[in-house]
Amino acid sequence: MHNKQASCQQGFTLIELMITIAIIAIVLSLAVPSFNDFFEKNRLKRAAEETYGLVTKARAEGVIRSADMAVDVDTGEWCVGYAAGGCDCTETDPDVAGACAVPVGDDADGNPEMVLQAIDGTSFAGVDMTTGSDISFNHVKGTAGPGRVTLAADAWILEVIVSNMGLVRICAHADSRTTMGYPEC
């Protein structure tokens, strides 16, 4: 007698397994470039959003502190920072004169506790700051000297623009491959 159960094939053959692995490899090789684009665009968007947030915060700090705030933009070092009366965004010690820092209270000795108000490009690998101009906010009127910071990654370009009225916005440059959800400049 012939046992039907013993003659049934169980499992996969080596050829079936190799074909499955080859198909998976082909699908993954098609997906990797789009993942790289996704991460690069998100780094650019995050850099633009953080720059936008810092510039907007500088405008608000000026009103709160009754002092004109100056935003320092350094394209060579890829940094942006602000302080009353101007600052150097490359300075990383908030207690050094000229650092982009604002007082947030007093320490135990009664001296102002300074907090650094700057961002730099170390968190945004692959994002370049191509152009930038220093911006000054008038604390009484809320107006500003017009300025812009241009950030680029591969074929995408975003700009943080400050108008004469002190309005801050993010827009996608006309040469950019896609607007990434921002209005066109």
N, C-alpha and C positions, 0 to 999 in steps of 0.2 A: 504494500500500500504506500501510496505517496502522500506525505504530510504537506497540506497546502500552506499551513502557517510557517513551516520551516523554510519553504521556498520563496516566501514574500521578501522583497528587498526592504531593508530597513536602513535609514540614514541617508547621507549624501555621498555621491562618488567624488573623487578628487577633481574630476573635470567640472562638475557642477559647482563645486566650491570655488575653483579658480575663475570661472565665468562670473560668478557673483562678486568676487573681490574685484575683478576687472571693471565691472559696471559701476561699483561703488567708487573706485578710483577715478573713473571718467567723470562722474557726477561731481565729486569733490574738486577736481581740477577746474571745472567750470564755475564752481561757487566761490573759490578762494579770491579771485580778483574783485568780485563784488563785495566780499567781506572787507577787504583792504580799503576800498572806496568808502564803505560805510564808516569804518573807524576813522579814516582821515577827515571826512566831512564832519563827523561828530567832534573831533578835536578842534577843528576850525570854528565850529559853532560855539563850543564851550569857551574858546579863547575870546571870541567876539562878545559873548554874553557876559563874561567876567570883566572885560574892558568896559562894556556898556554899564554894568553895575557899579564899577569903581568911579566912572565919570559922573554918573547920576548921583552917587553918594557924595561926591565932592561938591556938587551943586547944593545938595540939601545941608551938608555940614556948614557951608558958608552962611546960609540963612540962620541955622541954629546958633552958630558961634559969633554972628555979626562980624564976620571977617571975610575978605575976598579970598577965594581958594584958587590956587594955581595947580594945574595938572601938568606934570612933567612927563614927556614922551621921549624915550630914547630908543630909536630904531636899531642902533648898533648893538646895544646890549639886550634888546627886546624886553623893555620894562615900561610900566606906566605906574605913576603914583601921584599923590596929591598932599598938599599941606597949605596952611595959611602963609601967604607971601612967597611961595615957591619952594622947591626942594630938588634933590637929586635922587631919582628912583633907583639908582644902582647901589645906594647906601643901604645896607641891611641891618644896621644897628639903630633902633629907634631913638636912642639917647644921644646920638651924635648930632651936632648942629648941622642943619641942612638936609637931614633925612626926611623922607616923606612920612611924617608921623603927626598924630594929633593927640592932645591930652584927653584922658578919659576919667580923670580923678586924681587924687593925691596918694602917694605911697605912705608908709609908716612915718617917714621923716617930714612929711608935708610938701614934698616935691611933686610936681606933676608926673603922673604915670603916663608915659608915651606909648602909643600903639602904632605900629607900622601900617601904613595904608598904601601898599604897592603890590603889584603882581609882576611876575616875570615869565619868560618863555620856557623855563625848565619843565613845566607841567604840560607843555604843548609841543611835543616832538613833531617835527615835520611842518609846523606852522611858522611862517615868516612874517615879520612886521616890515612891510615894504616901505610905507610912508607914514609919517606922523608929525603932528605939530602941537606945540604946547598950547594949552587952553587956560583961560583965566575967567572965573565966574565972579560977577559983581554981586555981593551979598544983599544989596539994597533992592536992586531991580530984578535980580535973577538972570540978567543977561550975560552973554559971554562973547569973548572974541571967537570968531568961527574957527573951528579946527576939525581935524579928522585923523583917524587911525585906520590904516589899511592892513588887513591881515589876509594872507594867501597860503593855500596848501594845494599843490598840484595845479589843477585847472579851475579851482574855486577861489573866489575873491569876495570877502565881506568887508564892509566899511562901517565904522562907528563914526557918525557925523554929528557935530554940535553946531547948531545954527546961531545966528546973532541973537536970537531970542532966548537962547539957553536950552533949547529943546534938543534932547539926545535921541538918536535913532540908529538902528542897524539896517543896512540895506545890502543887497547883492549887487556887485559891480556888473555892468553890462557885458563885460568880456567873460564873465563866469559861465561855467558849463550849465549850471542850474541855479535857481534862486534860493533853494533850500528852505522855502517857506517865507522868505523875507521879500519885501517889495524891492523892485529894481531901483537902483540909484538914478 
